[in-house]
Amino acid sequence: MKKFIALFAAFAAFSTLLFADWANYGRYAKANEEVKASKNAPIAVFMGDSITDGWFGSRRQFFTENNYVGRGISGQVTTQMLARFQRDVVDLKPKVVLILAGTNDIARNHGPISLENIAGNIQSMCEIAKANKIKPVICSILPAAEYGWRKEIENVGDKIIEVNKMLQDYAKKNKIAYLDYHSKMVDERKGLPLKYSKDGVHPTAEGYAVMEEMAKPFIEKVAKSRN
């Protein structure tokens, strides 16, 4: 009996460590308080995974000079982003939120998930934004021909195109802005060309520059729109 109790206690402790702050609310907790204390609401929050995390980390001037905020967390799937959307987006009261998400879901970072549920999580973020008078922008998932850390996943490029089609249809039906990075950056393999990404998933400086050229005027247009 004592052995069983000891094993159960060890399992409980391990589970607590494993699942504590599963959505990583703590990552931007201090930064969010600083934004709120400044009383200078951002024009836009960029919500995403490692692609956004790397963007904000490596090209911060683009964000600071335009009053944008990056809220990307490496490795995250859409379910985690949906969970932290209140803290990392809504509470900051931006005019616009750009949602760039879904590639880690397709990579099964947290296990299998249907393409419909990936799109559904992004749609839910949009509905939360609209309910809080924040204008959502759905960003197309960036091209990828394969995932270096999940080489067993087949037809990655086709899956990304399929989710993007769902998102674009939803955006059109609900009068939500759709920012199509994919069409601008895709190559003949349905992936990212070498000049835009060294690993086929995360953009290079040149890749981010293309995205910035697209994002800035898009944000300005959405921020001024009446929708």
N, C-alpha and C positions, 0 to 999 in steps of 0.2 A: 504493500500500500504506500509506504513512504517513498519507494522508488518511483511509483506511478505519479505521486504528487510532485516529486522533484522534476520528473520529465515534463509534466504538464506545466509547471512553473517556468521551466526553461523554454518551452514552446511559446508560452504566452509572452515572455520577455522578447523572444525573437520576433514574434508577430508584431509586437508594439514597435520595435525598431524598424521592421520592414515596411509597415504601413503608416507610420507616423508622418503626418503632413504629406500625405500621398500626392496632393495637388501642388505641393510646394508653395503654400501661401506665404511662407516666411521669406522667400527669395527677394521679394520686392516690398516687404512690409515697411521697412525704414524709408526707402525711397518714396513710397506712396505717401507716407506721413509728411515728408518734406515737400512733395508737390502740393498737398492739401494746405499745408501751413503757408506756402508762398502766396496763396490766393490768386495764382496765375494759372488758370485752367489750361491744359494743353489744347492746341488746335486738334491734334490727332494722337491716338494711342495705337501703336502697332502690336497686335496680339499674335503670338505665334510660338514656334518651336526653335530649334537651333539655327535655322536660317535667319529668323528675326533676331535671335540672341547674338549671333555673330555680326549681323548688320549693325545693331546698336553698339556692340562692343568695339568694332573695328572702324566704324565711320560715324563716330558720335557727333561730329560737327554738323553733319546733315540734320541730325535730330535737334540739337541745341539751337542752331541758327534759325530753325523754322518753328520752334516751340512744339516739337513732336516728342513723344515718349515711347521708348521701346519696352515691351513686356513679353519678350520671348524667353522660353526656358528649354534648354537642350533636351531632346529625347521625348518631349511630351506629346501625348495624343490628344485628340479633340475633347475627350471626356474630361481630362484634367483641365484643359483650358476653359471648358464650360463651367467647371466647379469654381475656378478662381476668377471668373469674368466679373463678378460683383466687385471684388476687392481691387483687381488690377485694371479695370476699365471703368465701370459705372461710378465708383466712388471718386474717380479723378475728374469727372464731369467734362470730358472732352466734347468737342463739336462732332468729331468723326472718329470711328474706329475702323482700322484695316485688319481684317482677319485673314491670315495666311496660315492655313492648317490642313492637315490630312495626310501628308506624306508618311509620317510615322505610324499612322493607323494602317495604311496600305502595307507598310513594312512589318506590321504585327508586333510592334514594340511591346504591347501589353496583351498580346494574344489576338486570335482571329476576331474580326468585326466586319459586318457586311458593308458594302459600299453605300447602301442606302442609309445605314446608321451613321456613317462618317458624315455624309451630307446633312443628315438630320441634326447632328450636334452643331454643325456650323449654322444651320438655319435657326436653331434655338438661340445661339448667341446673337444672331441678328434680331430676333424677336425681343430679347431682353434689352438690346440697345435701343430699339425703336420705342419700347415702353418707357424708357428713361430719357427720351428726346435726344438720343445720340444717333447720328446718321451712320449706318453700317456700310462698309465697303467689303464685298466678298472678293478676295484675291484668288485667282486661279492657282491651283497647286503647280509648283514649278515642274518642268519636265525632268524625268529620270528614266533611264533605260534599265537600270538595276540598282539594287542596294548592296553596297560592299559588305555590310554586316548581316545581310539576309539574302544571300545569293540563291537560296532555294526558292524564293518567291518568283514566279514566272509572270510574264506579260505585264511587267510593271508599267511600262509606257501606256499600254491600252487601259489599264485600270485607272491611271491618273486622268486620262482623257475622258473616261466614263464618268468619274466623279465630277470633273469640271463641267461636263455637259449637264449633269443634274443641278449643279450650283448655278450655272448660267440660266437654265430654264426657270429655276426658282427666283432668281434675281429679276428676270424679265417679267415674270408673272406678278411679282410683288413690288415692282418699281424700286428695286434696290440696285445701287451702283455695283458694277462688276468690272474689276481691273484685270485684264487678260495679259499677264506676264508670259503665259505659256506660249501663245502664238508668236510672240516676239523673240523668244529665246530657244525654241525647240529646234533640234537638228533632224537629219534623216533617220536617225535611230530611235526617234521619239524621246531623246534624252537631251541633256545639256552639252553643248560643244565644249571642247577643252578650254577655249578662251574664257568661257563663263564659269567653269568649275573644274577643279583638279580631281575631285573624287566623284563627280557625276551627280552630286546632290547639293552641296553647299557652294554658293556663288563665290567667285573671285572678286577682286576689287572692280574689275571691268564688268562683271555680272551685276554687282550691286549698283554700279554707276548707271547701267541701263534701267534698273528698277527705279532708281531715284529720279531719273529723267521722266519716267512714266508717272510715278506716284505723286510728285509735288504738284503739277498742274491739275491732276485728277482730284487731289484733296481740296485744292482751292476751289475747284468747280463744285464739288459736293458740298463743301462748307457754305457756299453761297446759295445753294439750291433751296427751293421751298419744300421739297419732298421730305 
